[in-house]
Amino acid sequence: MTLCISAQESEKKVSKTKVLYGTASFYANKFVGKKTANGEIFSQEKMTAACNVLPLGTWIKVTNLRNGHSVTVKVNDRLHTKTKRVVDLTRAAVKKLGYIRSGLTRVKVEVLDK
């Protein structure tokens, strides 16, 4: 029984320090003014993101692996179910990460305790 408890505890630690690697993109302007998955109105000026694997309301640090720039954003939306990308960011976040021209970049996503 002690073995099961420590296994559960280690699973909780892993979920708290979850790190994802993958491709990031940014939202098209057609979503401006529409509701996100958590009910907020989407704006390209907010520091928010869409992600399919993290709970809504999760704060994450997204780091552009090509230049080392990072931003902190809140997950408030979901991606299309068939997408292979790990995160979709607002234009404001993408500008800070420095990949506005390319449209896509490789990123590291870290879950923050907030």
C-alpha positions in Angstrom: 0.0 0.0 0.0 2.9 2.4 0.7 4.1 1.8 -2.8 0.8 2.9 -4.3 0.8 6.1 -2.3 4.3 7.1 -3.3 3.5 6.4 -7.0 0.4 8.6 -6.7 2.5 11.4 -5.1 5.1 11.2 -7.8 2.3 11.4 -10.5 1.1 14.6 -8.8 4.6 16.1 -8.9 4.9 15.3 -12.6 1.6 17.0 -13.4 2.6 20.1 -11.4 5.9 20.5 -13.3 4.6 19.4 -16.7 6.7 20.5 -19.6 5.6 20.2 -23.3 7.6 20.6 -26.4 6.1 21.2 -29.9 5.1 23.7 -32.5 3.3 27.0 -31.7 1.2 29.1 -34.0 -0.9 32.1 -33.6 -4.6 32.9 -33.9 -6.2 34.1 -37.1 -8.0 37.5 -36.9 -11.3 35.8 -37.7 -11.6 34.8 -34.1 -11.4 38.4 -32.7 -14.6 39.2 -30.7 -15.7 35.5 -30.5 -16.0 33.5 -27.3 -13.2 31.3 -26.2 -13.7 27.9 -24.6 -13.9 29.4 -21.1 -16.4 32.1 -22.2 -13.9 35.1 -22.5 -14.1 37.2 -25.6 -11.0 36.7 -27.7 -8.7 39.6 -28.3 -5.3 39.6 -30.1 -4.1 42.1 -27.5 -4.5 39.7 -24.5 -1.8 37.3 -23.3 -3.7 34.1 -23.8 -3.4 30.7 -25.5 -5.3 27.7 -26.8 -4.1 24.3 -25.8 -5.7 20.9 -25.9 -3.7 19.1 -23.2 -3.8 21.5 -20.3 -6.8 22.6 -18.2 -8.5 25.9 -19.0 -7.2 28.6 -16.6 -3.7 27.1 -16.5 -0.9 29.7 -16.5 2.0 28.7 -18.7 5.4 30.0 -19.7 6.1 29.6 -23.4 9.7 29.8 -24.6 10.7 30.2 -28.3 13.4 27.6 -28.7 14.9 29.4 -31.6 15.7 32.7 -29.8 15.1 32.0 -26.1 12.3 34.7 -25.7 9.6 33.8 -23.2 6.0 34.9 -22.3 3.5 34.0 -19.6 0.0 33.4 -20.9 -3.3 31.9 -19.6 -4.9 28.9 -21.4 -8.4 30.0 -22.1 -9.3 28.2 -25.4 -8.9 24.9 -27.3 -7.3 24.1 -30.6 -9.1 22.1 -33.4 -9.1 18.5 -32.3 -7.0 17.3 -35.3 -4.2 19.8 -34.9 -0.7 18.7 -34.2 0.4 22.0 -32.6 0.9 22.2 -28.8 -0.2 25.8 -28.4 -1.9 28.7 -30.4 -1.0 32.2 -29.1 -2.4 35.7 -29.5 -0.6 38.2 -31.7 0.6 40.1 -28.6 2.3 37.0 -27.2 3.7 36.1 -30.6 5.3 39.5 -31.1 7.1 39.1 -27.7 8.3 35.6 -28.8 9.6 37.0 -32.1 8.0 34.7 -34.6 5.3 36.9 -36.2 6.8 36.6 -39.7 7.3 32.9 -39.8 3.9 32.1 -38.2 5.2 28.9 -36.5 8.1 28.1 -34.1 9.3 25.3 -31.8 8.5 26.0 -28.2 8.8 24.7 -24.7 5.7 25.1 -22.6 6.0 25.0 -18.8 3.1 24.9 -16.4 3.3 27.6 -13.7 1.9 27.6 -10.2 -0.2 30.8 -10.0 
